[in-house]
Amino acid sequence: MSASLIRDWAASTPEMLAVFGDEALVGAALAFETALARALAAEGLLSEAAADVIAEACAMPLADAATLAREAAHAGTLAIPLVRRIRARVAASHPEFADAVHRGATSQDVADTALMMMSREAGELVDADLRRLRSALAGLTRRHVATPMLGRTLLQGAMPITFGLKTAGWMLGVEEARARFARELEEALRLQLGGAAGTLAGLCGRGTAISKRMGAALGLAPAITPWHSRRDAVAGLGCALALVTCAVGKIARDISLLSQGEVGEVREPRVDGRGGSSAMAHKRNPTGCQVALSAAIRAPGLAATLLSAMPQEHERGLGGWQAEGPVIVDLFELAHGAIGAMAPVVEGLEVSVAAMARNLAKAGVGSDTGESEGLARRALAAIAAAEAA
């Protein structure tokens, strides 16, 4: 357990890890079964008494996470041991209702819907912290909109720019990634209910109405048709998360380069116990940048996994959708970890205007920053409009 915490907390945040924790996953799956029973009753396919009994069974703890994990691994899916336990609990008091549990649904319906329920909550965390980072970048841009510095291309000194123009680029990158993520998340947040082969069989022609009721209860939009083997929205969400992570990684890359001793133009804020070296006491390492860059290195490969899983077999695939859940979770955790590391870095960034002036003078490229200030102000106006929308 401690080894997992050491690994996970270094890359993400406690809040995001909790969103995708075992308790949250089981809770989402139980909420699916409760919503299904309630919708069946509302559409006249189940008595209200039966729906109440099923809901009561789902409201009580079914087993510890370790036991469910072992059983799910053995069965191949969480739904099998979970539904078995719900049915056993219902049968203990009302055996006539036991067969009504999970009626019309399949294991993938539970898995996909639970993933989307957790993704909705995770998306709120990502969006909130991206807005925090965007606000910090806007403040940094306003403060340094006219601060001259040496621009660099191909890792070499180039022409004068303003630090405000550089930070405006970071800010626009974050906002564009945030807006893209919001669109992809909205597209992905769909209920999954299709049954064994995606035909809504066994629901007496009321499957679409049941899907709408379940979606309303669980906070998810109903899908036009079941999306068991149509995985573009999942892949799109994952790619958007990777883009968010890499947009934050761009900021980390630049800050880490500007903080090198030979440059000395910016530094991460000093935080007690953070950024030191186990071997060199004099060092002050850019640890926030390290977290974000590590995430940005990992994220593209994870997104590629989702793309490679898209050509799934027939009506319900083997191995493809089962691979997606852990990858989406990893991408959410990495994105939030990167944002959470860089937001306080930007908020407390130490900027040496004197070092910027010194390095610019040493390069001997003059002082004309072109339209840097105007471009930075244009970016600020665009962000202000986005905040007001």
N, C-alpha and C positions, 0 to 999 in steps of 0.2 A: 504493500500500500504506500509506504513512504517513498519508495523509488518512483512510483507513478506520480505522486504529488510533486516531487522534486522536478520531474520532467514537465508536467503539465503546467504548474504555476510559473515556470520560467518562460513559457510561451504564450500563456493566455491570462485570463482574469478569473478570480473566484466566482464572479457573477455569471460569466459565460459558461464556466464549467458546471455550475449548478443548473443552468437551463437545460443542459443535455445529460444531467446525471441520471442514474438508475431510477431514482424516485420519480423524477419528472417523466421519464419514458413510460414507466408503468402507469403513472397517473394519466398520461395522455391516452394510453391504450384502454384503460378502464373508462375514461370519459367517452371514447368512441363507442364502446359497448353500451354504455348508458344511453347515449344519444340515439343509437340504433334502436334500442328497445322502446324508447319514448316515441320515436318517429313511427315505428311499426304500430304502436298503439294509436297514435293520432290518425293514422291512415286506415284504422279498422282491421289490421292484420294480427293484432295482439290485444288482449284485454288490458285495461289499465292496472288491474291487480297484478298481472304477470309482469308488466313493465316496472311496477313499484318494487316487486320482489327482486328483479334483476338489478335495478338501480341500487337497492339496499346491499345486495351482494357485492356490487362493484365499489361501494362506498367504504368497505372495510378492508384492512390490509389482508392480502392473500398469502404472502410468504415473504421471507427476507430476500434481499436482492441477490445474495450469493446462491441461494437455492434456485431461484428463478433463472439465474444466469446459467447454471449447470443444466437445468432442464431445457432451456431454450437452445443451448448449444447442441445438446443431444438430439432435440427434435428438428432443428434447422430453422426455427422461427419462434419468436416470443409468443405469438398468438396461440400456439398449440397448448403449452402448459397453462397459459393464462385462462383461456376459454375452458379448459378442463377443470380448473379450480373454481371458476365461476359456476359452471354447471353443477359441480359437486355441492357447492354451497346452496344453490337454489334447490337442488334435489333433496337436500337434507330436510327442508321444511315444506317445499311444494314440488314434489316430483313431477307433477303434471305440467310444470312450466319449464323444466330443464331443457327440453328440446328447442325452446324459443330463443335461448341464448345464441347470439352470433348468427341469427337467421338471415340468409341471403348474402352474407359477407364471406370474405376469404382472408387468409393471413396477410396478403399484400395490402388489402384495404386498410387493415389495422396499422401495418408498418408505415405505409405512405402517409396516412392521415396523421399519425402520431408525429412523424418527422416534420410535417408542415405546421402542426400546432406548436412544436418547439421552435421551429424556424421563425414563426411569427414573433414570439417573445425575444428570440435572439436578434431578429432584425431591428426591434425597437432599441436594444442596447447599442447595436452598431450605429444606427442612425443618430441616436442621441450623442454619442461620443464623436462621431464625424462632425456634427454641428459644433460641438465644443472645440474641436481642432480647427475647424473653419473659422470660428470666431477668434481664436488665438492668432491664427495666421493673418486675419484682417487687421487686428490690432498691431501686429508686428509690421505689416505693410504700411499702415498709416504712419507709424513712428519713423520709418526709414524710407519713405517714398522718394526722398531726394538725397539719400546718403550715397555718395559715390564709392564705387569699389571696382576692382579689376574683374572683368568678365573672363571666363575661361572656356575654351573650346578644345576638344581633343586632349583634355587634361593639361593644356598649356595656357599661359596668359594670352589674352586676346585683346579686347577693346574695353573701354570703360562702360559700365552699366551702373544702375543704382541697386542697392540691396533690396529696396522696395520692389523693384521689378522681379528680382529673383524670388522673393517671398510671394509675390502675386502669382507667379507661375505655380508654386507649390499650392497656393490657395485654390486656384482654378482647377488644378488637377484633382484635389480632394473633392471639390464641389461637383465636378463632372462625374467622378466615380460614385459619389453619394447619390446623385440623381439617377444614374444608370442602375445602381443597386436597388433603389426604391422601385423603379419600373419592373425590374426582373423579379423582385420579391412579390410584388402585387400579382404578377402573372403566375407565379409558382404556388401561391397560397390557395390551393384548391382541395376540396374534399375528394377523397378516393372511395368510391363504392361501386363495385362492378360485379362482385361475386366471382365464382370459380373461373369463368371464361370471359368476363367482362360484358355479360349480356343482361345483367340484373334479373337473372332467372330466380324463380321461387318467391317473387315479390308481388305476384298477381297484377302485374302491369302498373304498380304504384312506385316503382323504383325511383323514377325521376322526382316525384313528390317527396319521397323519403329522403333522397339526397339533399333536396332544398331544406327540409326541416333540420336535418343533421348539420348542414353547413351553418345555418342560422344559430344552432345551439353551440357549435364549436368555434364559431368565429372564422369560418372559411367559406369561400365562394364555392358554389356547386360547379362541377365540371360539365362541359357540354356533353361529353361522353367519357366513360372511364379511360384513364390514361396509364393503364398498367404497362404497356409497352411503348408509349409515346412519351419520351423522357426529355424533350427539348427544354421544357420549363425548368426542370431540375438542373440540367447542364447549364442553362442560362444563368440561374441563380449562383451556381458554383463559379462560373467564369466572372460574374460581377463581383463576387467576394474576392477573387484573385486580383481583379483590377483595383479594388479598394486597397488591398494589402500592398500591391506594388506602387500605387500612388503615394501611400505613406512611406514605403521604402525609398522612393525617390527623394523625399525630404531627408530621410535618415542618411542616405548616401552623401548628399550635399553637405549636410551639417558635419558628418564625420570627416569629410575631406577638409572643410574649412576650419575644423578644430585641430588639425595636425599642428604640432609644435612649430614647424617651419612656416605655417600660414598664420595661425593664431587669431583668426578674425571672429570666430564665435566659439562658445563652449557651452556644453550642457550645464544646467544649474547645479550648484554644489548641493548634494544631499548626503547627509551623514550615513556612512556605511555603504555607499553605492559608488561604483566606478573605480574602486581601488584595485590593486594588484597583490596577489599572494606572494610575489617574489620581488616586486619593485615598489617600494613605499612612495616613491616620488610621482608615480603615474596617476593620471586622472582620466580614466577611460570613458568613452561615450556609450554607456551601457544601454540607454534608451534606444540609441541608433542600432546597437547590436541586436536587440530584441526584434526591432522592426525589419532589419535587413535579413535576419535569419528567417523570419516569416515570409518575406518577399522571395526568398530563394526557394522555399518549400511550396508556396502556393501554386505556381504555374504547373508543376507536375501533377498536383492534385486535381486541378481543373482539367488537365488532359485526360485523367482517368475517367472523369465524368463524360467527356466527349467520346472516349473509346467505348463506353458502355451504352451509347445511344442505339446502335443497331441490335435491338433485342429481339429474341426469337418469337415469332407468331404472336399469340394473344397474351402470354405471360412468359417472361424469359427466365433463363437459368444462369444465375451468377451476376447478371448485370445490375438489376435493381438492388440486389443484396449488397453489392459493392458500394452503392451510392451513399447510403446513410452514413457510414463512418467517414466518408470523404467530405460530405457536406458539413458534418460536425467539426472535422479538423479545420476546414476553411473558415467557418464561423469563429472558432477558437483562435486561429492565427490572426484573422482580421482584427478581432477585438483586442487581442494581445498587442498587436502592432500599434493600433490607435491609442490604446491605454498607455503604452510606453512613450509615445511621441507627443501626446497632448501636453503633459507637464513639461516636457523638454522645450516645446515652443513657447509655452506660457512663461517660463522662467529663463529663456535663452539669454546668455550673456553675450552681448555684441560689442566688439572692440572697433569703434569707428576710427580710432587712431591706427590700428593695425591695417584696416582697409585702406586708409589714406597712404600709409607707408608702402604697402605692397603695390598700390596703383602708381605712386610716384616712381618706385624702383623699376617698374616695367617700362617706363618711358613712352607710354602710348597716348599721352595727352589727357585731357579732362572732359572731352565732349561725350556726354552720356546719351546723345541722340534724343529720342522721344521716350526715354525710359520712364520719366516721371509721369507723363501723360498716359502711357500704357498702363502703368500701375494704378493710376486713378480710375482708368476705364474698367480695370478688373475689379476694383473696389465697388464701383457703381453696379456692376453686374452681380456681385455677391449681395449687395444691399437689396437689389431687386429680387433675388432668390429668397432672401430672408423674409421679405415682405409678402411674397406670394403664398 
